[in-house]
Amino acid sequence: MYQKTTLPNGLRILTSNMPAVRSVSVNFFVSVGSRYETEKQAGISHFVEHMLFKGTEKHPTGAELCSIIEGVGGIFNGGTDKELTLYWTKVARDHMGLAFDVICDLLLNSRFTIEDFEKERQVIIEEISMAKDTPSQRVTMLIDELLWPNNPLGRDVAGTRASVTKITREQLMDYFNLYYRPSNIVVAVAGNVVHEEVTATITEKLGKWLPGETHPTFIPWKGGPIKKRVAIEKRDTEQTQVSLALPGISTNDPRRFTLDLLNVILGEGMSSRLFTQIRDKLGLAYSINSYTEHFLDTGAVEVSAGVDVKNLRVAITAILEELRKLKEPLPEAEIHKAKELSKGRLALRTEDTRTVAGWIGGQEVLTDKILSFDDVISSLEKVTQDDLHQLANDLLVGDNLRLAVVGPISPDEPLEDLLKI
């Protein structure tokens, strides 16, 4: 599925050859994200990502940088998550060299001027305000705070207005120089490419980049007693946003595929239990779904929905009933359908160069181990009815439930009494 080369400075290069496609995706993964930050640094990983798009010595404005890729019909973007930061482009095969030129220039020669720094600080503050003003995003922030209190996992990736306001350019540069080292970076390329050609190009551009001396680690989740189970934020909105969550399992836990399959049955797609019961039969929500999150040392299972406030208690009770039913032995026919859905969705993902580059690069930067699509399909096929039953009963425990609500409801509304399965 892929080839790998590690340069003497520690930078890892992975390629996946897809000879039938015309696009090439170039992804640079940096092993740093918001869970590497102290409370005072909250938002600094995201701030660095923004600054790298503000221009280089050769291309002094962000518009000039982006126009190089967009000028040939390509896509250019970045993103900061809790455990990694990503810079990526997707271009036609003939323009792969431009993609390397732009991202390598961005990593090595970004200007970080004080003028751009102060302007981007305000841009990020506006981004934080926008997210807080969006109920569906705000409820996600609240549920994260309940799941991981007093830990970076419980904070918004962008930080807070207060933390971003206090970050200095010197602090940002120190943070950048600490983490943005070749030994902390993975380059993943997918498309009609030759591994040796890609390796030669990257070696020419980044081979002399000095390796980092240290590899700092993230702030771990140590668990502990639940301090708060319900968070309600009153908003004058037409719809009430609801998020129900339980602690899940980590990226490295072999049961993650069992949990992912359980989640497919619960809330993935229009034939899932949640969609069928909550939307189709009861008519309580237009949109409802569930998803899993896997981090290096923890995880979560979450259900999100938008409902009319007058139906809030009924909807929460109905969702919890579907969670309870997962603890019963699941029909073999339903398990088979969930496996086929999962396998089909994976097969569709193999046709997109950006997805493939993200698949190999994301696993490498997080776990140093890459499972192929076939490896995952094999793991899903091995999941049994007993595996699902055991995991559901281990994880779906009423005392571990958390609930976040954003909408026209009093913060004192007694909802905790509903949290039973």
Sequence and secondary structure as in RCSB ss.txt:
>XXXX:A:sequence
MYQKTTLPNGLRILTSNMPAVRSVSVNFFVSVGSRYETEKQAGISHFVEHMLFKGTEKHPTGAELCSIIEGVGGI
FNGGTDKELTLYWTKVARDHMGLAFDVICDLLLNSRFTIEDFEKERQVIIEEISMAKDTPSQRVTMLIDELLWPN
NPLGRDVAGTRASVTKITREQLMDYFNLYYRPSNIVVAVAGNVVHEEVTATITEKLGKWLPGETHPTFIPWKGGP
IKKRVAIEKRDTEQTQVSLALPGISTNDPRRFTLDLLNVILGEGMSSRLFTQIRDKLGLAYSINSYTEHFLDTGA
VEVSAGVDVKNLRVAITAILEELRKLKEPLPEAEIHKAKELSKGRLALRTEDTRTVAGWIGGQEVLTDKILSFDD
VISSLEKVTQDDLHQLANDLLVGDNLRLAVVGPISPDEPLEDLLKI
>XXXX:A:secstr
  EEEE TTS EEEEEE TT SEEEEEEEES  GGG  GGGTTHHHHHHHHTTS BSSS SHHHHHHHHHTTT E
EEEEE SS EEEEEEEEGGGHHHHHHHHHHHHHHB   HHHHHHHHHHHHHHHHHHHTSHHHHHHHHHHHHHSTT
SGGGS TT  HHHHHH  HHHHHHHHHHH SGGGEEEEEEES  HHHHHHHHHHHHTTS   S            
   SEEEEE   SSEEEEEEEE   TT TTHHHHHHHHHHHHSSTTSHHIIIIIIIT  EEEEEEEEEE SS EE
EEEEEEE GGGHHHHHHHHHHHHHHTTS   HHHHHHHHHHHHHHHHHHTT HHHHHHHHHHHHHHHS    HHH
HHHHHHH  HHHHHHHHHHH  GGG EEEEEESS TT   GGG   
